[in-house]
Amino acid sequence: PYRIDLHNSEVDRFPEATSFLRIYHRAGTLALNRVFPILENLGFRIIEQISYPCGLPADRGNAPVIDIFRVQDDQGRRIDTDRQGHRLEEALLEVLTGRVKNDRINQLVMKTDLRIREAGLLRTYRAYLSQLSAATRPAFITRTLLANPLCAAHLFRIFAARFDPAAEAGLVAALSC
């Protein structure tokens, strides 16, 4: 039901360093109070939003809509679409469709080279650690992972190297970081 496209704006048209995130769908205009938290939890700073209904009046409720968001990363820069574009599009699709939880851990997709499901593993670790120790709050773990994104990515790599039977050599490489 959703198609996502992320690309950079033209510098001469928009002097401010921004990227365009387009969401194509048939769900009517996306409610801002639903989509803004999703985008913010992925690490986007939202500059502007415009909706374009594309159907005929007879299409009521099933007309195609393009929701366009002008966005930046949390540092006020345009998104590195070559490096991050596909992962961010995938992450947004997973969260919009409800297959992945919407929380701040999703920012690891923007801050690292992790995919959304890989960041989800760290979400699971956070929940497990919170059960082991009542003194360790999930919010503290989230803040720590987001403040140290490279360490968070290394934690995932260690897990992948340890539990992927085909990654015998990967274990040594992961543990040497």
N, C-alpha and C positions, 0 to 999 in steps of 0.2 A: 503493500500500500504506500510505502514511502520510497522516494529516490532522493539521494543527497548528492550535492555537488559543491565542492569547496575550491575556490580559485582566488588569485590575487587581483586587486583592483588596478586599473590603469593609473599610473602615477600622474599623468597630465590631467586626468579627469578628477581624481581624488588625491590632492597633495598629502593628505593625512595617510599614514601607513596603515591600510586596512585590507582585509580580505572579504570576499563575498561568500556566504554560505546560503545555498539555495536548497529548499526542501520542497519537492514536488509531491503532491498527494491529492486525495479526494475526500478529505475529512473536514471540509470547510476551513476557514481561517483558524490556524492553531491558536489556542488560548495562550496569551502571553504569560499568565501566572503558572502555566504548565511548562512551557518551553524555556522560559528564561532560567529557572533553576537547573534544568538539564544542561543548558549551554554553559552556565556559570560553573557547574560541577565538573564540566569537561575542561575548564580553564579558559573559556572565552570571555572577553570583555565585549559586551554588546553596545555598539555605537548607534545603530539605527535598525528599524524593522519596517518592511513594506510588504503588504499582501496584494497579490494580483489574482483575482478570480478569472478563470479562463473559459468558463462554460457559458452556455446559453441559459436564459431564464427558465427554460423548460427542464434543465438538468437538475434543478433543486436538490441539494443535499449530496449529489454525486458528481458535481462539476469539479473539474481539475482546478487546483489552486497552487500558486507558486508563492511561498513565503521566503522573502529574501532578507537576510540579516547581514549588516555590515559589521564585521568583528575584528578584534585584535587579540593577541595573547595577553596574559596578565601583566606583561611589561610594556604594553602599548605598542607592540610591533605587529607587522602583518604575519600571518601564519606561514611557516615554511611548508608550502603545499607539496613540494617534491619529497620531503622527508616525512611529513606528518599527515598529509592529506588523506591518503587511503585509510590509515588507522583511525583518524578522527571521524571520517565518514562512516566507517564500520561501527565505531563506538556510538555515535549518535543514533544510528539505525537500531542498534541493539537496545539502547535505553528507551527510545521512542516507542518501540514495540513491546516494551516491558519484559524483555528477555534478560536484562541486566538491571540490577538495582541502581537507582540514581542517588549517588552520594559523592562526597569530596574525593574519595579514593580514585574516582574516574579521572581526576586531574593528572594522574600518573601517565595517562596516554599522551597528553600534551608535553609533559615534562621529561619523559623518557622515551625509549623505543618500544615500550610494552604495548601489547594489544589489549583490548578491553577485557577479554577473558583472562589474560595473564594478571591484569590488575585485580580482577575478581578473586584470584587465588590469594593475593595479599589481604583482601577483605575477609576472606575465610580465616586466614591466620590471625587477623586482628580479633575476630570473634572468638576463636579458640583461646588465644592468650587472655582475653577478658574473662573467659570462664575459669581459666586456671588461677587467676589472681584478681580478686575483687578490687585490689588497690590500683590495678592498671585499667584506666578508663579508655574506652574506644576512641574518644576524642583526642586523648593524648597520643595514642598510637598513630592516628590519622595525621595529626600535626607533625609528628616526628618523621613519618614516611614522606610527607609532602615537603618538609624542610630539607630532606636528604634524598632526593629522587634517585641519584645514582646508586646509593646504598639499597634503596627499595628495588631497583632493577637487578642488582646483584643478588639480593635475596631470592628473587624469582629464578634467576639463572642457576643458583645453587640447587634449588628445588628441582628444576628441570633436569639438571645434570645428574642429580642423585636418583631420580625416579624414572628416567628415560633409559630403558635397557640398551638402546642403540648409542648412548652417549657416554660410553666408558671413558674415552679420552676427554670428553667435555667436563667430566667431574674434576679432573686435575686443573684444567684451565679455569673453571668457575671458582674453585677454592683458592686459586693463586691471586685473586684480585684484591 
